Amino acid sequence: MNNYQCESIIIHEDAIQEVQKHLLKENDLSRVSQLFKALSDPTRIKILFALEKHELCVCDIAVILKMTQSAISHQLKTLRQADLVRHRKDGKTVFYKIADEHIHLIFSQALVHVKEAKK
């Protein structure tokens, strides 16, 4: 079995100082953590992928994912709170879409990573 401990203890001060300069502030760390929590649910990922293709209402998403409107609404609330989706009202209907290009890039990169990791 491999033991991944250092054979001798050598502190690399220059590397430590460089990394410490770039550590996330607590507020940013918390927000990034919340983003990944919101992305950690398969249903929410399905919703985001659907919204990448087209602006949709809750009814549309429910049909696409074969789920109840209530379940979709619950997941959309989490996605809204994480600023992953935006919404607009048209009469009584609320339409959802991906919040911005950053979300698209996150998913594009995740797919590239997953597909390359399979090889």
N, C-alpha and C positions, 0 to 999 in steps of 0.2 A: 504494500500500500504506500502511495506517495505521501510524504510529509511535506507540507508547503510552508514550513517555518524556515526563517533565515538561519543559515549555519552560524553566522556571527552577527552580532547586533551592531549595525552601522547606521547612524542617523544621517540622512542626506538633507541637511538644513536648507540648501538652495531649492531642492524640489519641494520640501514642506512649505517653505515661505511662498513659493510661486503658487502652489495649490491653495493655500490659505487666503491669498489675495483674491481668488476667484470663487470662493465658496458662496453659495446663495445666501441672501439675507433671509431671515425667518419668514417674512411675509411672502416673498417669492417662492420659497421652499414649500410653504403651505399651499399656495395657489397651484403650483405644478403638481403637487401631490393630489389635490382635488381634481385636477384635470385627468390624471391617470386613473383615479378612482371612477370618475364618470365614464371613462373609456373602457373600464374593465368588465363591463357587462355585455354578453353576446347580443342581447336584444337591442341595447343602445347602439352597438356597432352596426347591426342590421339597419336600424333606423337612419343612422348617419350615412350609410352607403346608399340607401334609397334616396335620401335628400340630396346627395351629391348629384344624382341624375336629374332630379326634378323637384320643384317646389310642390309640396303636398299638404293636404289637410289630414287631420286625425283619422277620418273615415278612410281615406286612400291608404294610409299607412297600415291601418288595421286589416284591410283587405289584402294588401301585398304580403304582410307577415302572418296572416291568418290568426290574428289575435283580437281581443276585445278592444273597443275604443277606450275603455277605462284603463286597461293595462298600458296602452300606447300613451295615453295622457299622463299617466304616472311616470313613465320613462322620459317623456318630453320635458316634464318639470325638472327632472335632474339635469337633462341636457341644457335647458335654458339657464338654470342656476350656475352651470359651469361655463356659460357663454359659448357653448358649442353650436347652438342653433339660434336663429332669429325668427320672429313671427310678425305677421301682418294680418289685419282684419279686412275682410271684404264682405260687408254686410254682417251676417251672423257667422260666417265661416272664417276660421283662423288657418292661415297657411304658414307652413314652416319651411325653412331652408337652412343650409349650412351657414354658419356665422360669417366666415371669411375664408380667404385663400389659405390661411395657416392650417385650418382644419383639413382642407384638401391635401395639403403637403404632408401633414402628419400621416394621413391614411395612405397616400402614395408611397411614402418611404416605408411604412410598416409592411405594405404588401411586397415591395421589393425585397425587404429584409426576410420576410417569411418564405418567399419563393426561392431566394438564394440559399437560405439555410437548409432547405430540403435537399439540395444537391450534394 
